Amino acid sequence: MNTAINSSSPSGILPMPGGIACAGPLREREERLESLKLLAGHLAHDFNNFLVPILGYVSLIKEDLAPDAPGRQYATAIETAARRTEGLLDAVLLATRPQRRFRPVLTDLRELVEREMNAWMATLPANARITLKADLAGCSTVLDPAQWRNVIQQLLFNVHFALATGGTVTVTLQPRTLPADRAVELGMAASTVFELMIHDDGFGMSPAVQQRAFEPFFSTRPKTQGAGLGLTIVHSVVRLHGGQVLLDSQEDAGTTVRIWSPITQTEPVSRTGEVGSAQVRRAAPRPLTSSKVLLVDDDPLVLEVIKTCLQRAQFEVHVAMDGQEGLKLYRRHARNWALVITDLAMPVMNGIDMVLQIRQLEPDLEVILVSGDVEASSQENLARLGQPQPTLIRKPFTLKGLMEAIRTHVGRHSSGSLSRKPCN
């Protein structure tokens, strides 16, 4: 969610997703959160790019080392640290840019909530003095189930902390119709909503803590018990779905989190071609008759590590650092290309524009897109490429994942050298 603040908006109204604005006391919170999320999201995006060469070169080092080589344990330690960083950055991006992996489908929300509550109860210690009460109405609506599972997990995790000495948590789910003026005040386009409410009678929050509760990295817990992203994730996911989340808490009197989100039955068109997504292009790959690859990325470290991996797989690699340079290379060697691997967000000419011009010359050329940029890899931007949609790999990716994409979605060139399975 990259919401611009419009200082010229009338009546102190803050524009929100879908052109709907928050008014009144929510304005200050939304402005502050969007500024913090924007900063955190940019930092996480840049660090994700740094992880690609780190993980890539560690993979190449481990490939060159014997299983009992002294340096292998050091490489494994570096890889473990990088993976932990990757997990944190993924959480930051979910908290700040949930649209990056937004896959809404028609979902039985009651079933989803019940499953997460049962899983949560199963993780509690046997001597935990926590009572769970639930009153869940049936509700089928379009949402991203993975993101909403995360929302419920984060809220229940907070409940566990709030009820450290025992208590009761009450979860309710019901359909509601909000007054039109109330929906507008909340920054929501729809008045027909579901209400998910989680209440605990734990130690509650002070007004100062409530004021900052949704901020990225703010937490009252020890640093070993989370990065302080839980309520930021809740807020971002709910707002992405066109809803709103409110927090009401009093010290020593408990906390209530109330979520309203629109009920809709119409599924959007699913994104295709993304590695790891539920739907991937089904057309059979064209058999490769060449080993020549055009590799385009504006980050020299990313460019070099991918080039090294492809060369180990016996591909002939031609590299460029922007789309215009890549297009010139393609035209200079206009025949017998195996595939194009390109970043999306680049200076001079971006990856989308380069691929569009290449497809005018060779419509069936296989293309793999790599990107960590939300706007560059948006559904609307990728739709410009038409069909067939290229395979999309999100940064940070592993060299193993890249090679699997080449094998699965592109095919093997005639020499069969991919059977060596390099860069794993």
C-alpha positions in Angstrom: 0.0 0.0 0.0 1.8 3.1 -1.2 -0.6 5.9 -0.3 0.2 9.4 -1.2 -0.8 12.1 1.3 -2.8 14.9 -0.4 -2.3 18.0 1.6 -5.0 19.7 -0.5 -7.7 17.3 0.5 -10.8 19.0 1.9 -12.1 18.6 5.5 -8.9 17.0 6.8 -9.5 13.8 4.7 -6.7 11.4 3.9 -6.9 9.5 0.5 -6.7 5.8 1.0 -6.7 2.7 -1.3 -9.4 2.8 -4.0 -9.8 6.6 -3.7 -11.7 6.3 -0.3 -10.5 8.6 2.5 -10.3 8.4 6.2 -11.6 11.3 8.2 -11.6 12.5 11.8 -9.3 10.9 14.4 -8.1 8.2 11.9 -6.4 10.7 9.7 -3.3 11.3 11.9 -2.8 7.6 12.5 -3.0 6.8 8.8 -0.6 9.6 7.8 2.0 8.6 10.4 1.7 4.9 9.5 2.0 5.5 5.8 5.2 7.5 6.2 6.8 4.9 8.4 5.7 2.0 6.1 7.1 3.8 3.1 10.5 4.2 4.7 10.6 0.6 6.0 9.4 -0.8 2.7 12.1 1.0 0.7 14.8 -0.2 3.1 13.5 -3.8 3.0 13.3 -3.7 -0.9 17.0 -2.5 -1.1 18.2 -5.1 1.4 16.4 -7.8 -0.5 18.5 -6.9 -3.6 21.6 -7.3 -1.5 20.6 -10.8 -0.5 20.6 -12.1 -4.0 24.4 -12.0 -4.5 25.0 -13.1 -0.9 22.9 -16.2 -1.2 24.0 -16.8 -4.8 27.8 -16.8 -4.1 27.3 -18.9 -0.9 25.6 -21.4 -3.2 28.5 -21.4 -5.6 31.0 -21.7 -2.8 29.3 -24.7 -1.3 29.1 -26.3 -4.7 32.9 -26.0 -5.1 33.6 -27.4 -1.6 33.8 -31.0 -0.6 31.2 -32.0 2.0 34.0 -32.3 4.7 35.9 -29.2 3.6 36.7 -26.9 6.6 35.2 -23.8 4.9 31.9 -25.4 4.3 30.6 -24.8 7.8 31.5 -21.1 7.5 29.5 -20.9 4.2 26.6 -22.7 5.8 26.7 -20.2 8.7 26.6 -17.3 6.3 23.7 -18.9 4.4 21.8 -19.4 7.7 22.3 -15.7 8.7 21.2 -14.6 5.2 18.1 -16.8 5.5 17.2 -15.3 8.8 17.6 -11.8 7.3 15.4 -12.9 4.3 12.7 -14.0 6.7 12.7 -10.7 8.5 12.7 -8.7 5.3 9.8 -10.8 4.0 7.8 -9.9 7.2 8.7 -6.2 6.7 7.5 -6.3 3.1 4.2 -8.0 4.2 3.8 -5.3 6.8 4.5 -2.5 4.4 3.7 -3.8 0.9 1.2 -6.6 1.2 0.2 -6.1 -2.5 3.5 -7.6 -3.4 2.0 -11.1 -2.9 -1.7 -10.5 -3.1 -3.7 -13.5 -4.3 -7.4 -13.1 -3.4 -9.8 -16.0 -3.9 -13.3 -16.8 -2.6 -12.6 -18.1 1.0 -14.7 -19.6 3.8 -13.6 -17.2 6.5 -15.2 -19.0 9.3 -13.3 -22.2 8.5 -10.1 -20.2 8.2 -10.6 -18.5 11.6 -11.5 -21.8 13.3 -8.5 -23.6 11.9 -6.1 -20.9 13.1 -7.7 -20.8 16.6 -7.4 -24.6 16.9 -3.7 -24.4 15.8 -3.1 -21.7 18.3 -4.7 -23.6 21.2 -2.6 -26.6 20.3 0.6 -24.6 20.8 -0.3 -23.4 24.3 1.4 -25.0 27.3 -0.6 -27.7 29.0 -0.8 -25.5 32.2 -1.9 -22.4 30.3 -4.9 -20.8 32.0 -6.4 -19.3 28.9 -10.1 -19.8 28.0 -11.2 -19.4 24.4 -14.8 -18.5 23.6 -15.9 -18.2 20.0 -19.1 -17.2 18.2 -18.5 -17.5 14.4 -21.1 -16.9 11.8 -20.7 -18.3 8.3 -18.9 -16.0 5.9 -17.6 -16.6 2.4 -15.8 -13.7 0.9 -13.0 -12.9 -1.5 -9.7 -12.3 0.3 -6.1 -13.5 0.3 -6.2 -16.5 2.7 -2.5 -16.6 3.3 -2.4 -13.0 4.4 -5.5 -13.4 6.6 -4.0 -16.4 8.3 -1.1 -14.2 9.1 -3.5 -11.5 10.5 -5.2 -14.0 12.8 -1.9 -15.6 13.9 -0.5 -12.1 14.8 -3.6 -11.2 16.8 -3.6 -14.5 18.7 0.1 -14.2 19.4 -0.5 -10.8 21.0 -3.4 -12.3 23.1 -1.0 -15.0 24.4 1.4 -12.3 25.6 -1.5 -10.2 27.1 -2.8 -13.2 29.0 0.6 -14.2 30.5 -1.0 -15.0 33.8 -4.3 -16.4 32.4 -7.6 -15.0 31.3 -10.2 -15.3 28.6 -10.1 -14.5 24.9 -13.3 -14.1 22.9 -13.5 -14.3 19.1 -16.6 -13.3 17.2 -17.2 -13.2 13.4 -20.5 -11.8 12.0 -21.8 -9.9 9.0 -22.8 -6.3 9.5 -24.1 -3.3 7.6 -22.4 -0.1 8.5 -24.1 3.3 8.1 -22.8 4.9 5.0 -21.3 7.9 6.8 -19.5 5.5 9.2 -18.0 3.6 6.3 -16.8 6.8 4.7 -15.3 7.9 8.1 -13.4 4.6 8.2 -12.1 5.0 4.6 -14.1 2.1 3.3 -15.9 1.9 0.0 -18.5 -0.7 1.1 -21.0 -0.8 3.9 -21.7 -4.6 3.8 -18.9 -6.0 5.8 -17.8 -8.8 8.1 -16.7 -7.9 11.6 -14.0 -9.9 13.2 -13.5 -9.0 16.8 -10.9 -10.4 19.2 -11.2 -9.4 22.9 -9.0 -10.4 25.8 -9.2 -9.4 29.5 -5.5 -9.2 29.9 -3.3 -6.3 31.2 -4.2 -3.9 28.4 -2.3 -0.9 27.0 -1.7 2.6 28.1 -2.8 5.5 25.8 0.8 6.1 24.8 1.3 2.5 23.8 -2.0 2.5 21.8 -0.9 5.6 20.0 2.1 3.7 18.5 0.8 0.1 18.5 0.5 -0.1 14.7 4.0 1.4 13.9 6.6 -0.9 12.3 9.1 -2.2 14.9 7.3 -0.8 17.9 6.9 -3.4 20.6 6.6 -3.6 24.4 7.9 -7.2 24.4 11.5 -8.3 24.8 13.5 -8.2 21.5 13.7 -12.0 21.4 9.9 -12.2 21.2 9.3 -10.6 17.8 10.3 -7.7 15.6 7.3 -5.5 16.4 5.6 -6.0 13.1 2.4 -7.9 14.1 -0.1 -5.1 14.3 1.6 -3.3 11.3 0.9 -6.5 9.3 -2.7 -6.6 10.5 -3.3 -3.0 9.6 -1.7 -3.3 6.1 -3.5 -6.4 5.1 -6.8 -5.2 6.3 -6.4 -1.8 4.5 -5.3 -3.6 1.3 -8.6 -5.5 1.4 -10.5 -2.3 1.7 -11.2 -2.7 5.4 -10.3 -1.0 8.6 -8.9 -2.0 12.0 -9.6 -0.3 15.3 -7.9 -0.9 18.7 -9.6 -0.2 22.1 -7.6 -0.9 25.2 -7.4 0.1 28.9 -4.7 -0.8 31.3 -5.6 -3.8 33.5 -9.0 -4.0 31.7 -8.1 -5.8 28.4 -7.9 -5.1 24.7 -10.4 -5.3 21.8 -9.3 -5.4 18.2 -12.2 -4.9 15.8 -11.8 -5.5 12.1 -14.3 -4.6 9.4 -13.7 -5.7 5.8 -16.0 -5.7 2.8 -17.9 -8.9 1.8 -17.6 -9.6 -1.9 -18.2 -12.7 -4.0 -16.5 -11.7 -7.2 -13.1 -13.1 -7.7 -10.5 -10.9 -9.5 -8.5 -12.3 -12.4 -5.6 -14.3 -11.0 -2.0 -13.4 -11.7 -0.3 -16.1 -13.8 3.3 -17.0 -14.5 4.7 -16.3 -11.0 7.0 -18.9 -9.6 5.5 -20.2 -6.3 2.0 -18.9 -7.1 -1.1 -21.1 -7.3 -1.4 -20.6 -11.0 1.5 -20.9 -13.5 1.5 -20.8 -17.3 0.5 -24.3 -18.5 1.6 -24.0 -22.1 4.4 -26.4 -23.0 7.8 -24.7 -23.2 9.4 -24.3 -26.6 12.4 -26.7 -26.9 15.6 -24.7 -26.9 17.7 -24.9 -30.0 20.4 -22.5 -28.6 22.3 -21.9 -25.4 22.4 -18.1 -25.9 20.9 -16.1 -23.0 20.3 -12.3 -22.7 20.7 -11.3 -19.1 19.7 -7.7 -18.1 20.0 -6.2 -14.6 21.2 -2.8 -13.4 22.8 -4.3 -10.2 26.3 -5.5 -11.2 26.5 -8.0 -8.3 23.2 -9.6 -9.2 24.3 -9.6 -12.8 27.6 -11.3 -12.1 26.3 -14.1 -9.9 23.5 -15.1 -12.3 25.9 -14.9 -15.2 28.3 -17.3 -13.3 25.6 -19.7 -12.6 24.3 -19.8 -16.2 27.9 -20.2 -17.5 28.3 -23.2 -15.2 25.2 -24.6 -16.9 27.0 -24.1 -20.2 24.9 -21.2 -21.4 26.4 -18.5 -23.6 25.6 -15.3 -21.6 25.3 -11.8 -22.9 24.8 -9.1 -20.3 23.4 -5.6 -20.2 22.7 -3.1 -17.4 19.5 -1.5 -18.8 16.8 -2.3 -21.2 18.1 -0.1 -24.0 21.5 -1.8 -23.9 19.8 -5.2 -23.7 17.7 -4.3 -26.8 20.8 -3.3 -28.7 22.5 -6.6 -27.8 19.4 -8.6 -28.9 19.3 -6.8 -32.3 23.1 -7.2 -32.8 22.7 -11.0 -32.3 19.2 -11.3 -33.5 19.0 -15.0 -34.1 19.2 -18.2 -32.0 18.4 -16.7 -28.6 17.4 -19.3 -26.0 15.7 -16.9 -23.6 15.8 -13.5 -22.0 16.2 -13.0 -18.2 15.6 -9.4 -17.1 15.0 -7.2 -14.1 11.9 -4.9 -14.4 12.9 -1.6 -12.7 15.9 -0.2 -14.5 17.1 3.2 -15.7 17.0 4.3 -19.3 14.5 1.6 -20.4 12.7 -0.8 -18.0 12.3 -4.6 -18.5 8.7 -4.4 -19.7 9.4 -1.9 -22.5 12.4 -4.0 -23.6 10.5 -7.2 -23.7 7.7 -5.5 -25.7 10.1 -4.4 -28.4 11.8 -7.8 -28.5 8.5 -9.6 -28.9 7.8 -7.5 -32.0 10.7 -9.3 -33.5 10.3 -12.7 -31.9 6.8 -13.1 -30.3 7.6 -16.6 -28.9 10.9 -15.9 -27.3 11.0 -17.3 -23.7 11.3 -14.6 -21.0 11.9 -14.8 -17.2 11.3 -11.7 -15.2 13.1 -11.0 -11.9 11.9 -8.2 -9.6 11.5 -7.1 -6.0 9.7 -3.9 -7.0 6.0 -3.9 -6.2 5.0 -1.3 -8.8 7.1 -2.7 -11.6 5.7 -6.2 -11.2 2.1 -5.1 -10.6 -0.7 -6.9 -12.3 -1.4 -3.9 -14.5 2.2 -3.5 -15.6 2.6 -7.2 -16.4 -0.7 -7.2 -18.3 1.0 -5.0 -20.9 3.0 -8.0 -22.0 -0.1 -9.9 -23.1 0.0 -13.7 -23.5 1.9 -15.8 -22.9 2.8 -14.2 -19.6 6.5 -14.6 -18.8 7.6 -16.4 -15.6 8.1 -14.0 -12.7 10.6 -14.6 -10.0 10.6 -12.3 -7.0 13.8 -11.1 -5.3 15.4 -12.3 -3.2 15.6 -15.6 -5.1 18.0 -18.5 -5.0 20.1 -19.7 -7.9 18.4 -23.1 -7.4 15.0 -21.4 -7.9 16.2 -19.6 -11.0 17.5 -22.8 -12.5 14.4 -24.7 -11.7 12.4 -22.0 -13.5 14.6 -22.4 -16.5 14.1 -26.2 -16.5 10.4 -26.2 -15.7 9.2 -23.2 -17.7 11.7 -22.9 -20.5 13.0 -26.4 -21.2 16.5 -27.8 -22.0 18.8 -26.8 -24.8 20.0 -29.5 -27.1 23.2 -30.3 -25.4 21.4 -31.4 -22.3 23.9 -29.8 -20.0 21.3 -28.8 -17.5 21.2 -32.4 -16.3 24.3 -31.4 -14.2 21.9 -29.3 -12.0 24.4 -26.6 -11.2 23.9 -23.8 -8.6 21.9 -25.9 -6.2 
